[in-house]
Amino acid sequence: MISAGTWEISLLLFPLPWKMQLDPIVEYHTGFTYAPVNAARNYVGVPYSDRFRYPKFFSADTRLSKDVKVNDKYSLRFSLSVLNMTNHFNALDVHANTGDPQYGLFFGNYQRLFRGDFDVLF
């Protein structure tokens, strides 16, 4: 059995002007295996063989943040995150039951997402 190739790169923090930080993360893998089942939930064929795989997964995320010092003990962190910047289809699940009319279809994708965060650091 061939295992899925996986890599993830976190480039840590890039300092930017105005004391801001950029934190990008890139993840790629060739698609995990899954096990098809029949209506009685018994495995069909060899479970988790390379014959049945999710599509390739690619995600590029980034976070832009700025820390604002309130006093010696507390700081506030404001940040904007972008998840799945390329809007690539990354399936989270599959219709793996051979009796399902949608057998073999992948679903559960996260679309591109913008998120604002506010943290108190102490």
ChimeraX commands (.cxc) that place a marker at each C-alpha (Angstrom):
marker #1 position 0.00,0.00,0.00 radius 0.5
marker #1 position 1.30,3.43,-0.91 radius 0.5
marker #1 position 0.89,6.06,1.78 radius 0.5
marker #1 position -0.36,9.55,0.99 radius 0.5
marker #1 position 2.33,12.16,0.52 radius 0.5
marker #1 position 1.84,15.01,2.96 radius 0.5
marker #1 position 3.62,18.26,3.61 radius 0.5
marker #1 position 2.84,21.33,5.65 radius 0.5
marker #1 position 4.88,24.48,5.75 radius 0.5
marker #1 position 4.47,27.08,8.45 radius 0.5
marker #1 position 6.79,29.96,7.73 radius 0.5
marker #1 position 6.44,31.22,11.29 radius 0.5
marker #1 position 6.10,34.96,11.59 radius 0.5
marker #1 position 7.13,37.61,9.10 radius 0.5
marker #1 position 7.52,41.04,10.69 radius 0.5
marker #1 position 5.86,43.84,8.74 radius 0.5
marker #1 position 5.85,47.63,9.06 radius 0.5
marker #1 position 3.83,49.22,11.92 radius 0.5
marker #1 position 4.75,46.24,14.15 radius 0.5
marker #1 position 2.39,43.91,12.30 radius 0.5
marker #1 position 3.02,40.19,11.69 radius 0.5
marker #1 position 2.12,37.81,8.87 radius 0.5
marker #1 position 1.82,34.06,9.56 radius 0.5
marker #1 position 1.21,31.94,6.42 radius 0.5
marker #1 position 0.54,28.18,6.46 radius 0.5
marker #1 position 0.44,25.91,3.40 radius 0.5
marker #1 position -0.73,22.30,3.55 radius 0.5
marker #1 position -0.83,19.68,0.79 radius 0.5
marker #1 position -1.52,15.97,0.74 radius 0.5
marker #1 position -2.39,13.52,-2.00 radius 0.5
marker #1 position -5.70,12.37,-0.57 radius 0.5
marker #1 position -6.34,9.90,2.21 radius 0.5
marker #1 position -7.80,6.48,1.60 radius 0.5
marker #1 position -11.31,5.48,2.60 radius 0.5
marker #1 position -13.20,2.19,2.93 radius 0.5
marker #1 position -16.37,1.59,0.88 radius 0.5
marker #1 position -19.11,-0.32,2.69 radius 0.5
marker #1 position -22.32,-2.04,1.62 radius 0.5
marker #1 position -25.84,-1.51,3.01 radius 0.5
marker #1 position -25.04,-3.79,5.98 radius 0.5
marker #1 position -21.96,-1.62,6.75 radius 0.5
marker #1 position -19.56,-4.44,5.80 radius 0.5
marker #1 position -16.37,-3.56,3.94 radius 0.5
marker #1 position -16.47,-3.97,0.18 radius 0.5
marker #1 position -13.15,-5.22,-1.18 radius 0.5
marker #1 position -9.92,-4.37,0.63 radius 0.5
marker #1 position -10.56,-1.57,3.13 radius 0.5
marker #1 position -8.36,1.52,2.87 radius 0.5
marker #1 position -6.56,0.36,-0.26 radius 0.5
marker #1 position -5.11,2.87,-2.73 radius 0.5
marker #1 position -8.05,2.16,-5.03 radius 0.5
marker #1 position -10.34,4.47,-3.04 radius 0.5
marker #1 position -8.89,7.90,-2.25 radius 0.5
marker #1 position -10.08,11.38,-1.46 radius 0.5
marker #1 position -9.07,14.08,-3.96 radius 0.5
marker #1 position -5.84,15.98,-3.42 radius 0.5
marker #1 position -5.97,18.43,-0.53 radius 0.5
marker #1 position -4.44,21.90,-0.77 radius 0.5
marker #1 position -4.93,24.73,1.68 radius 0.5
marker #1 position -3.16,28.08,1.93 radius 0.5
marker #1 position -4.06,30.11,5.00 radius 0.5
marker #1 position -2.65,33.31,6.43 radius 0.5
marker #1 position -3.09,35.53,9.47 radius 0.5
marker #1 position -2.23,39.21,9.73 radius 0.5
marker #1 position -1.99,40.46,13.30 radius 0.5
marker #1 position -1.03,43.49,15.35 radius 0.5
marker #1 position -0.36,43.63,19.09 radius 0.5
marker #1 position -1.26,46.80,20.98 radius 0.5
marker #1 position 0.26,47.16,24.45 radius 0.5
marker #1 position -2.27,48.42,27.00 radius 0.5
marker #1 position 0.02,48.38,30.06 radius 0.5
marker #1 position 2.95,46.35,31.45 radius 0.5
marker #1 position 0.72,43.32,32.03 radius 0.5
marker #1 position -1.79,43.35,29.15 radius 0.5
marker #1 position -1.69,43.61,25.39 radius 0.5
marker #1 position -4.46,43.33,22.81 radius 0.5
marker #1 position -4.01,41.36,19.58 radius 0.5
marker #1 position -6.15,42.23,16.58 radius 0.5
marker #1 position -5.95,39.86,13.64 radius 0.5
marker #1 position -7.49,39.04,10.28 radius 0.5
marker #1 position -7.27,35.45,9.02 radius 0.5
marker #1 position -7.98,34.13,5.55 radius 0.5
marker #1 position -8.59,30.37,5.38 radius 0.5
marker #1 position -8.44,28.39,2.11 radius 0.5
marker #1 position -7.26,31.48,0.19 radius 0.5
marker #1 position -7.29,29.64,-3.15 radius 0.5
marker #1 position -10.86,28.38,-2.55 radius 0.5
marker #1 position -9.67,24.87,-3.52 radius 0.5
marker #1 position -12.23,22.06,-3.08 radius 0.5
marker #1 position -11.05,20.07,-0.05 radius 0.5
marker #1 position -13.50,17.24,0.62 radius 0.5
marker #1 position -14.20,16.41,4.26 radius 0.5
marker #1 position -16.30,13.30,3.65 radius 0.5
marker #1 position -17.45,10.85,0.97 radius 0.5
marker #1 position -20.60,8.88,0.30 radius 0.5
marker #1 position -18.87,5.51,0.85 radius 0.5
marker #1 position -21.97,3.27,1.06 radius 0.5
marker #1 position -22.36,1.31,-2.20 radius 0.5
marker #1 position -26.16,1.37,-1.72 radius 0.5
marker #1 position -26.23,5.17,-1.63 radius 0.5
marker #1 position -27.42,6.78,-4.89 radius 0.5
marker #1 position -24.64,9.35,-4.41 radius 0.5
marker #1 position -21.96,6.68,-3.85 radius 0.5
marker #1 position -18.47,8.01,-4.55 radius 0.5
marker #1 position -19.35,11.71,-4.33 radius 0.5
marker #1 position -17.21,13.89,-2.09 radius 0.5
marker #1 position -18.71,16.66,0.02 radius 0.5
marker #1 position -18.22,18.89,3.06 radius 0.5
marker #1 position -15.92,21.52,1.60 radius 0.5
marker #1 position -14.98,24.73,3.44 radius 0.5
marker #1 position -15.18,27.76,1.16 radius 0.5
marker #1 position -12.76,30.69,1.45 radius 0.5
marker #1 position -13.29,32.27,4.87 radius 0.5
marker #1 position -12.32,35.65,6.30 radius 0.5
marker #1 position -12.23,35.84,10.09 radius 0.5
marker #1 position -11.42,38.67,12.47 radius 0.5
marker #1 position -10.07,37.87,15.92 radius 0.5
marker #1 position -9.49,39.82,19.13 radius 0.5
marker #1 position -7.28,38.39,21.89 radius 0.5
marker #1 position -6.20,39.63,25.31 radius 0.5
marker #1 position -2.58,38.68,26.06 radius 0.5
marker #1 position -1.24,38.61,29.62 radius 0.5
marker link #1:1,2 radius 0.2
marker link #1:2,3 radius 0.2
marker link #1:3,4 radius 0.2
marker link #1:4,5 radius 0.2
marker link #1:5,6 radius 0.2
marker link #1:6,7 radius 0.2
marker link #1:7,8 radius 0.2
marker link #1:8,9 radius 0.2
marker link #1:9,10 radius 0.2
marker link #1:10,11 radius 0.2
marker link #1:11,12 radius 0.2
marker link #1:12,13 radius 0.2
marker link #1:13,14 radius 0.2
marker link #1:14,15 radius 0.2
marker link #1:15,16 radius 0.2
marker link #1:16,17 radius 0.2
marker link #1:17,18 radius 0.2
marker link #1:18,19 radius 0.2
marker link #1:19,20 radius 0.2
marker link #1:20,21 radius 0.2
marker link #1:21,22 radius 0.2
marker link #1:22,23 radius 0.2
marker link #1:23,24 radius 0.2
marker link #1:24,25 radius 0.2
marker link #1:25,26 radius 0.2
marker link #1:26,27 radius 0.2
marker link #1:27,28 radius 0.2
marker link #1:28,29 radius 0.2
marker link #1:29,30 radius 0.2
marker link #1:30,31 radius 0.2
marker link #1:31,32 radius 0.2
marker link #1:32,33 radius 0.2
marker link #1:33,34 radius 0.2
marker link #1:34,35 radius 0.2
marker link #1:35,36 radius 0.2
marker link #1:36,37 radius 0.2
marker link #1:37,38 radius 0.2
marker link #1:38,39 radius 0.2
marker link #1:39,40 radius 0.2
marker link #1:40,41 radius 0.2
marker link #1:41,42 radius 0.2
marker link #1:42,43 radius 0.2
marker link #1:43,44 radius 0.2
marker link #1:44,45 radius 0.2
marker link #1:45,46 radius 0.2
marker link #1:46,47 radius 0.2
marker link #1:47,48 radius 0.2
marker link #1:48,49 radius 0.2
marker link #1:49,50 radius 0.2
marker link #1:50,51 radius 0.2
marker link #1:51,52 radius 0.2
marker link #1:52,53 radius 0.2
marker link #1:53,54 radius 0.2
marker link #1:54,55 radius 0.2
marker link #1:55,56 radius 0.2
marker link #1:56,57 radius 0.2
marker link #1:57,58 radius 0.2
marker link #1:58,59 radius 0.2
marker link #1:59,60 radius 0.2
marker link #1:60,61 radius 0.2
marker link #1:61,62 radius 0.2
marker link #1:62,63 radius 0.2
marker link #1:63,64 radius 0.2
marker link #1:64,65 radius 0.2
marker link #1:65,66 radius 0.2
marker link #1:66,67 radius 0.2
marker link #1:67,68 radius 0.2
marker link #1:68,69 radius 0.2
marker link #1:69,70 radius 0.2
marker link #1:70,71 radius 0.2
marker link #1:71,72 radius 0.2
marker link #1:72,73 radius 0.2
marker link #1:73,74 radius 0.2
marker link #1:74,75 radius 0.2
marker link #1:75,76 radius 0.2
marker link #1:76,77 radius 0.2
marker link #1:77,78 radius 0.2
marker link #1:78,79 radius 0.2
marker link #1:79,80 radius 0.2
marker link #1:80,81 radius 0.2
marker link #1:81,82 radius 0.2
marker link #1:82,83 radius 0.2
marker link #1:83,84 radius 0.2
marker link #1:84,85 radius 0.2
marker link #1:85,86 radius 0.2
marker link #1:86,87 radius 0.2
marker link #1:87,88 radius 0.2
marker link #1:88,89 radius 0.2
marker link #1:89,90 radius 0.2
marker link #1:90,91 radius 0.2
marker link #1:91,92 radius 0.2
marker link #1:92,93 radius 0.2
marker link #1:93,94 radius 0.2
marker link #1:94,95 radius 0.2
marker link #1:95,96 radius 0.2
marker link #1:96,97 radius 0.2
marker link #1:97,98 radius 0.2
marker link #1:98,99 radius 0.2
marker link #1:99,100 radius 0.2
marker link #1:100,101 radius 0.2
marker link #1:101,102 radius 0.2
marker link #1:102,103 radius 0.2
marker link #1:103,104 radius 0.2
marker link #1:104,105 radius 0.2
marker link #1:105,106 radius 0.2
marker link #1:106,107 radius 0.2
marker link #1:107,108 radius 0.2
marker link #1:108,109 radius 0.2
marker link #1:109,110 radius 0.2
marker link #1:110,111 radius 0.2
marker link #1:111,112 radius 0.2
marker link #1:112,113 radius 0.2
marker link #1:113,114 radius 0.2
marker link #1:114,115 radius 0.2
marker link #1:115,116 radius 0.2
marker link #1:116,117 radius 0.2
marker link #1:117,118 radius 0.2
marker link #1:118,119 radius 0.2
marker link #1:119,120 radius 0.2
marker link #1:120,121 radius 0.2
marker link #1:121,122 radius 0.2
view
